[in-house]
Structure formats: structure tokens, C-alpha cells
Amino acid sequence: MDIILASNSPRRRELLGQMGIKEFKIIAPDVDESVEDGLSPAEIVEQLSLRKARAVQALGADGLIIAADTVVALDGKVLGKPRDGADAFAMLSSLSGREHHVYTGVTVLQRGRAVTEHEETAVVFRALEPDEIRGYIATGEPMDKAGAYGIQGLGALLVSGIRGDYCNVVGLPVFRLGGILKRFGVDLLRL
């Protein structure tokens, strides 16, 4: 059975490999990521992961498709990827010394059957000094990441604690995905 990852994310590729999935194709869909107003962060990531999976299927992909979408939310407000350094500074300043939540929607789609769920992880930032924020932004790491940080890189220096699935914060909730895959007959712990 072909497994297809509907993402260009190197982090998601690495996490699939860590789950024991060594051979898979990558087909990154070009989808409209706009959503209607009033959706919760959980609803947003579920909707977008399903949209990505269906877009890959519409390209003629035949196999088991895995798609995901991750957002960072502070006080229920979604923080996307920063537009520029000033936007990254504003995001990181708002996260400083506070707890926020990372949501990842994950969809597994095979033929006409789709299962979409989400994972939520609480992340706490330590209090950050403005010079630290500017120094982190200067590394370039925040610029392509939801919430303007990557916990798997230098962003780990900002995090004082998490509650929940660490891999979810990286971009793929492996525990939840493993459970979904099992329902599709892919049990990664049995030979």
C-alpha cells in the first residue's frame, strides 16, 4: 500500500520516519487555507487537514493519504506564520510568560473513507527579554512557523514547559496518528 504525506514539511517527514514509516511519497497540495469566521482553532485545523488530503486525492493519488495542519492559539486567537520581523516580534512578545495552545488537525484518507481528528498541547513560554526576541528573530527560524517559533530548534530555549504531545507542537501528533492508522489496518508496532 502506498502511503502519501500531503506536506512539504521536513518536520512531518522526520516524524513519520520516527514512527517507522520509511517509505512514503510526498505530494504537497496547493490549497486555499482561508476559513470562515467563527471557527475554533480545533475546527480550523481539522477543516484544513481534510482539505489538504482531499486535494491530494483529487490529483489522482491512490493510496493512504496523511495530511496535517498546525496552528498556535493564544486566548483562542490563532497566530499564523509571521509576515515579517515586526510581526514575529509582536507574536513572541504576546507569548512571553504565558501559556498558549498548539492544535494540529490530522486526516487519514483512503478511497472514500476519511478520519479527521485533532490534538491540543499546552505550551508555556518563560518571560522573554526584548533583546532575546530580536536575537531569536535574527536566526530566521521563526519566519516560517506558526506562532513564530519552532520547539524542535532554538525555540526550545523559549519554552519552560508543555502539557501534552510534544510531537504535536513540532507539527504531527504521532500518538493520535498512530491510533488512526491502526483503524486503517496499519499497526506500526506489529510485524
KETI-123484 format. One record per residue: residue number from 1; x, z, y of N, C-alpha, C in turn. Coordinates in steps of 0.02 Angstrom, whole numbers, plus 32768, in hexadecimal, padded with zeros to 4 digits. Layout:
BEGIN
   seq    n.u    n.w    n.v   ca.u   ca.w   ca.v    c.u    c.w    c.v
   NUM      X      Z      Y      X      Z      Y      X      Z      Y
...
This chain:
BEGIN
   seq    n.u    n.w    n.v   ca.u   ca.w   ca.v    c.u    c.w    c.v
     1   802A   8000   7FC5   8000   8000   8000   802D   8000   803E
     2   801E   7FD3   806D   8042   7FD1   80AB   802A   8009   80D9
     3   8059   802C   80F8   8049   805E   812B   8060   8041   816D
     4   8035   8045   819F   8043   8028   81E1   803D   805F   8215
     5   8071   8068   823C   8070   8096   8274   805E   806F   82B3
     6   8028   8082   82D3   8011   8060   830F   8030   8080   834D
     7   8073   807C   8351   8096   809D   8388   80DE   8084   838C
     8   80F8   8081   83C8   813F   8072   83D3   8168   80B1   83DB
     9   8149   80EB   83D8   816B   812A   83E6   81A1   8139   83B2
    10   81DF   8140   83C9   8214   8153   8399   8208   8198   837B
    11   81E9   81C4   83A0   81DA   8208   8387   81A8   8205   834E
    12   8175   81DB   8355   8144   81D5   831F   8163   81B4   82E1
    13   818F   8184   82EB   81B2   8165   82B2   81DB   819A   828D
    14   8200   81C4   82B3   8229   81F8   8294   81FD   822A   826D
    15   81C5   823E   828A   819A   826F   8269   817B   8253   8229
    16   8169   8212   8229   8150   81F4   81EB   8187   81F6   81B5
    17   81C4   81E7   81C9   81FC   81EB   819B   8206   8231   817F
    18   81FF   8263   81AA   8206   82A8   8194   81CF   82BB   8162
    19   8196   829A   8168   815E   82A7   8139   816A   8286   80F5
    20   819F   825F   80F0   81AF   823D   80B1   8197   81F5   80AF
    21   817A   81DD   80E5   8164   8197   80E8   819F   816F   8103
    22   81C3   814E   80D6   8200   812C   80E8   81F5   80E2   80FA
    23   81C3   80C4   80DA   81B7   807D   80E6   8173   8075   8107
    24   8174   805C   8144   8136   804D   8168   8144   8018   819C
    25   8110   7FF5   81AD   8115   7FC2   81E1   8101   7FE1   8224
    26   811A   7FC3   8259   8107   7FD9   829C   80E4   7F9F   82BE
    27   80A7   7FAC   82D3   8081   7F7C   82FC   8065   7FA4   8336
    28   8082   7F9A   8371   806D   7FC0   83AB   8036   7F98   83D0
    29   7FFA   7FB3   83D1   7FC4   7F8E   83F1   7FC7   7F94   843D
    30   7FAE   7F61   845E   7FA7   7F62   84A7   7F5E   7F72   84B5
    31   7F4F   7FB1   84C5   7F0A   7FC5   84CF   7F00   7FE1   8515
    32   7EC4   7FDA   852D   7EAF   7FF9   856C   7EA8   8044   855E
    33   7ECE   806D   8583   7ECC   80B5   8577   7EA0   80DA   85A9
    34   7E76   80B4   85CD   7E48   80D5   85FA   7E0D   80F1   85D1
    35   7DF3   8129   85E8   7DBA   8149   85C6   7D87   815D   85FB
    36   7D4A   8167   85E5   7D16   817B   8613   7D22   81C2   862C
    37   7D09   81D1   8667   7D10   8213   8684   7CE9   8246   865B
    38   7D00   8284   865E   7CDC   82BB   863F   7CEF   82CB   85F8
    39   7D1D   82A4   85DA   7D32   82B3   8596   7D64   82EC   8596
    40   7D62   8315   8562   7D93   834A   855A   7DD5   832B   8543
    41   7E0D   834F   854B   7E4C   8334   8531   7E49   8322   84E7
    42   7E26   834A   84BF   7E20   833C   8477   7DF9   82FB   846C
    43   7DC4   82F1   8492   7D9D   82B3   848B   7DC5   8276   84A1
    44   7DEE   827E   84D4   7E17   8247   84ED   7E48   8230   84B7
    45   7E6D   825F   849A   7EA0   824B   8469   7E81   822F   8429
    46   7E48   824A   8416   7E27   822E   83DA   7E0F   81E7   83E8
    47   7DF1   81DC   8422   7DD9   8199   8434   7E12   8167   8437
    48   7E4A   817B   8457   7E82   814C   845E   7EA6   813F   841C
    49   7EAC   8171   83F2   7ECD   8164   83B1   7EA3   8134   8387
    50   7E61   813C   8388   7E35   810F   8363   7E38   80C9   8380
    51   7E3A   80C4   83C2   7E3E   8083   83E3   7E7F   805F   83CF
    52   7EB7   8084   83CC   7EF7   8066   83B8   7EF4   804D   8370
    53   7ED8   8076   8344   7ED4   8063   82FD   7EA9   8024   82F5
    54   7E71   8022   8317   7E45   7FE8   8312   7E65   7FA9   832F
    55   7E8D   7FB3   8365   7EAF   7F79   8383   7EE2   7F5B   8353
    56   7F05   7F85   832E   7F35   7F6C   82FC   7F0F   7F49   82C4
    57   7ED8   7F66   82AD   7EB0   7F46   8279   7E96   7F02   8290
    58   7E82   7EFD   82D0   7E68   7EBE   82EC   7E9E   7E88   82EE
    59   7EDD   7E9D   82EC   7F14   7E6C   82EB   7F1F   7E4F   82A5
    60   7EF7   7E67   8275   7EFC   7E4D   8231   7F25   7E78   8203
    61   7F3A   7EB2   821A   7F62   7EDF   81F0   7F38   7EF7   81B6
    62   7F56   7EF3   817B   7F34   7F09   813E   7F5D   7F40   811E
    63   7F42   7F7A   811E   7F65   7FB4   8102   7F47   7FF3   811D
    64   7F6D   8029   8117   7F58   8069   8131   7F78   8072   8176
    65   7F4F   8075   81A9   7F66   8077   81EE   7F64   80BF   8207
    66   7F9C   80D4   8225   7FA1   8117   8244   7FAB   810D   828F
    67   7F7F   812B   82B7   7F85   8126   8300   7F7F   816C   831E
    68   7F9F   8176   8357   7F9C   81B7   8378   7F9E   81AF   83C3
    69   7F86   81E1   83E5   7F8A   81E4   842E   7F92   822D   8442
    70   7FBF   823A   8471   7FCE   827F   8486   7FC5   8287   84D1
    71   7FA6   82BF   84E5   7FA2   82D0   852B   7FB4   831A   8534
    72   7FC8   832A   8570   7FD5   836E   8585   7F9D   8381   85B5
    73   7F81   83BD   85AD   7F4B   83D3   85D9   7F5B   8418   85F5
    74   7F50   841F   8635   7F58   845F   8658   7F15   846F   8678
    75   7EFA   84A8   8665   7EB8   84BC   867D   7E83   8486   8671
    76   7E88   8464   8638   7E59   8430   8626   7E64   83EC   8647
    77   7E95   83E8   8674   7EA4   83A9   8696   7EDF   8386   8673
    78   7ED5   8347   8662   7F07   8321   863D   7F40   830C   866C
    79   7F7E   8319   8654   7FBA   8302   8677   7FD7   82C9   864E
    80   7FD7   828E   8669   7FF2   8254   8645   803D   824F   864E
    81   8056   8212   8648   809D   8206   8654   80A7   8202   869F
    82   80DE   821D   86B9   80E9   821C   8701   80F4   81D5   871C
    83   80D9   81C8   8757   80E2   8186   8776   8128   817E   8792
    84   8145   81B6   87AA   8187   81B5   87C9   81A3   81FC   87C9
    85   81DE   8204   87E8   81FE   8246   87E9   81D5   827A   880D
    86   81B4   8267   8843   818B   8297   8868   8150   82AF   883E
    87   8133   8281   8819   80FB   8293   87ED   8114   82C1   87B5
    88   814E   82B2   8799   816B   82DD   8765   8178   8323   8781
    89   8193   8326   87BE   81A0   8367   87DD   815F   838F   87E5
    90   812B   836E   87FC   80EB   8390   8805   80D0   83AA   87C2
    91   80D5   8380   878E   80BC   8395   874C   80E3   83D1   8731
    92   8125   83CC   8733   814E   8402   8718   8146   8442   8740
    93   813E   843B   8781   8132   8476   87AC   80F0   8497   8799
    94   80BD   846F   878B   807C   848C   8779   807E   84AE   8735
    95   80AA   8497   8708   80B0   84B5   86C5   80DC   84F4   86C6
    96   8105   84FB   86F9   8135   8532   86FD   8113   8576   86F6
    97   812B   859E   86C6   8113   85E2   86BC   80CD   85E6   86A0
    98   80B3   85AF   8685   806D   85AE   866F   8066   8593   8628
    99   802C   859F   860B   801A   8583   85CA   7FF2   8543   85D6
   100   8001   8511   85AE   7FD9   84D4   85AE   7FCD   84C0   8566
   101   7FA7   848B   855C   7F95   8476   8519   7FA6   842D   850E
   102   7FC1   841F   84D2   7FD1   83DB   84BF   7FA0   83C7   8488
   103   7F80   838E   8493   7F4F   8373   8465   7F68   8331   844A
   104   7F64   8329   8408   7F73   82E8   83EA   7F39   82D5   83BE
   105   7F1E   829A   83CB   7EEB   827E   839F   7F0F   8252   836C
   106   7EF9   8255   832E   7F17   822C   82FA   7EDF   820B   82D2
   107   7EE8   81CA   82C6   7EB7   81A4   829F   7EDA   8184   8265
   108   7EBC   8188   822B   7ED1   8162   81F0   7E97   8132   81E1
   109   7EA8   80F2   81DE   7E76   80BE   81D4   7E8B   8091   819B
   110   7E5E   8087   816D   7E6B   8059   8134   7E2A   8034   8126
   111   7E2E   7FF2   812D   7DF2   7FC8   8126   7DBC   7FE2   8155
   112   7D82   7FF4   813B   7D4C   800B   8167   7D49   8056   8171
   113   7D77   807A   8152   7D75   80C3   8155   7DA8   80DE   8188
   114   7D8F   8107   81B5   7DBB   8126   81E7   7DAF   8171   81E9
   115   7DE5   8197   81ED   7DE1   81DF   81F8   7E09   81EE   8237
   116   7DE8   820D   8268   7E08   821E   82A7   7E00   8269   82B3
   117   7E38   828A   82C1   7E37   82D1   82D1   7E69   82DE   8309
   118   7E6C   831C   831F   7E9E   832D   8352   7EBC   8371   8342
   119   7EF6   837C   835F   7F19   83BC   835A   7F26   83D5   83A1
   120   7F22   8416   83AA   7F2F   8435   83EB   7F65   846A   83E2
   121   7F98   8468   840D   7FCE   8499   840B   7FD7   84B6   8451
   122   7FDD   84F7   8455   7FE9   8518   8495   8034   851D   84A1
   123   804A   850C   84DD   8091   850E   84F0   8097   8538   852F
   124   80C9   8564   8531   80D6   858D   856C   8119   857A   8589
   125   8119   856A   85C9   8157   855E   85EE   816F   859E   860E
   126   81B0   85A7   8610   81CC   85DE   8637   81C7   85CA   8681
   127   81D2   85F9   86AD   81D2   85EA   86F5   820F   85BE   8704
   128   8204   8587   8726   8239   8557   8734   824C   8558   877E
   129   828D   8553   878B   82A6   854D   87CF   82A2   8504   87E4
   130   8295   84F6   8824   8292   84B0   883B   82D0   8487   8829
   131   830C   84A7   882E   834A   8483   881D   834C   8470   87D3
   132   8330   849B   87A8   832E   848C   8761   8300   8451   8754
   133   82C7   8450   8776   8298   8419   876D   82B9   83D8   8784
   134   82D9   83D9   87BD   82FB   839C   87D6   8332   8386   87A6
   135   8357   83B5   878A   838C   83A5   875B   8370   8386   871C
   136   8338   83A0   8704   8319   8384   86C8   82FF   833D   86D6
   137   82E1   8333   870F   82C8   82F1   8721   8301   82BF   8726
   138   833A   82D6   873F   8375   82AA   8747   838E   8290   8704
   139   837E   82B2   86CD   8393   829A   868B   836B   825C   8675
   140   8332   8252   8694   8306   821A   8682   82D7   8229   8649
   141   82E2   8261   8626   82B9   8271   85EC   826E   8277   85FB
   142   825B   8294   8633   8213   829F   863E   81EA   8260   864C
   143   820A   8228   865C   81E6   81F1   8679   81B8   81CB   864A
   144   81C1   81CE   8609   8194   81AA   85DC   816D   81D9   85AE
   145   8163   8216   85C6   8144   8248   859B   8108   8268   85BD
   146   80D3   8272   8597   8098   8294   85B0   80AC   82DA   85C8
   147   8095   82ED   8603   80A5   832E   861E   80EC   8333   8639
   148   8111   82FD   8637   8155   82F7   8654   8189   8321   8630
   149   8180   832C   85EF   81B5   834E   85C9   81B2   833A   8580
   150   81EC   8341   855F   81F0   8335   8518   820D   8373   84F7
   151   81E5   8394   84CE   81FB   83D3   84AE   8234   83C7   847C
   152   823A   838A   8463   826D   837A   8431   82B1   836C   8452
   153   82B4   836C   8494   82F2   835F   84B8   8304   8398   84E5
   154   831D   8387   8520   832F   83BB   8551   82F3   83E3   8568
   155   82B8   83C6   8561   827B   83EA   8574   8272   842B   854E
   156   8293   8432   8515   828F   8471   84EF   82A9   84AB   8519
   157   82D5   849D   8548   82F0   84D2   8573   82BB   84EE   85A3
   158   8283   84CC   85AA   824E   84E1   85D8   821A   850D   85B5
   159   8219   8509   8572   81E3   8527   854A   81F6   856C   8532
   160   81CD   859E   8544   81DB   85E2   852C   81B5   85F2   84EC
   161   8184   85CA   84DA   8160   85D6   849C   812B   85A2   848F
   162   8118   859D   844F   80DF   8573   843C   80B5   8597   8409
   163   8076   8584   8406   8047   859E   83D5   8024   8562   83B6
   164   8036   8554   8378   801A   851A   8356   8050   84ED   833A
   165   803E   84AF   832D   8069   847E   830C   809C   8461   833D
   166   80DC   8470   8332   8112   8456   835C   8111   8409   835C
   167   8109   83EC   8320   810A   83A3   831B   80D3   8382   8345
   168   809C   83A5   834E   8067   838C   8379   8080   8382   83C0
   169   80AA   83B0   83D8   80C4   83AB   841C   80F5   8370   8420
   170   8117   8361   83EA   8145   8328   83E8   811D   82E7   83E9
   171   80E0   82E7   83CC   80B7   82AC   83D0   8092   8297   8391
   172   809B   82BE   835A   8077   82AD   831D   806B   82EE   82F5
   173   802E   8303   82EE   8020   8342   82CA   8026   8337   827E
   174   8061   8342   8264   806F   8330   821E   8044   8358   81ED
   175   8036   8396   81FB   800D   83BE   81CE   7FC8   839E   81C8
   176   7FA9   8390   8201   7F65   8372   8201   7F67   832C   81E3
   177   7F99   8304   81F5   7F9F   82C0   81DA   7FA7   82C2   818E
   178   7FD0   82F1   8175   7FD9   82F7   812D   7F97   8304   8109
   179   7F6D   832D   8127   7F2B   833B   810A   7EFE   82FE   810A
   180   7EFF   82D8   8140   7ED7   829B   8144   7EEF   8268   8111
   181   7F31   825F   810D   7F4C   822F   80DD   7F39   8240   8096
   182   7F37   8280   8086   7F24   8296   8043   7EDD   827D   8032
   183   7EB0   827D   8064   7E6C   8264   8059   7E6A   8219   804C
   184   7EA0   81F7   805F   7EA6   81AF   8052   7ECF   81A1   8013
   185   7EDD   81D6   7FED   7F02   81CD   7FAE   7F4E   81CD   7FB6
   186   7F67   81E0   7FF1   7FAF   81E3   7FFD   7FC3   822D   8001
   187   7FDA   8247   7FC8   7FEF   828D   7FC5   803B   828F   7FC7
   188   8056   82A3   7FFE   809E   829F   800A   80C6   82D4   7FE4
   189   80A6   8304   7FC6   80CA   8338   7FA1   80C5   832F   7F56
   190   80A4   82FB   7F3F   809F   82ED   7EF8   80BF   82AA   7EEA
   191   80E5   82A8   7EB5   8106   8269   7EA2   80D8   823C   7E7A
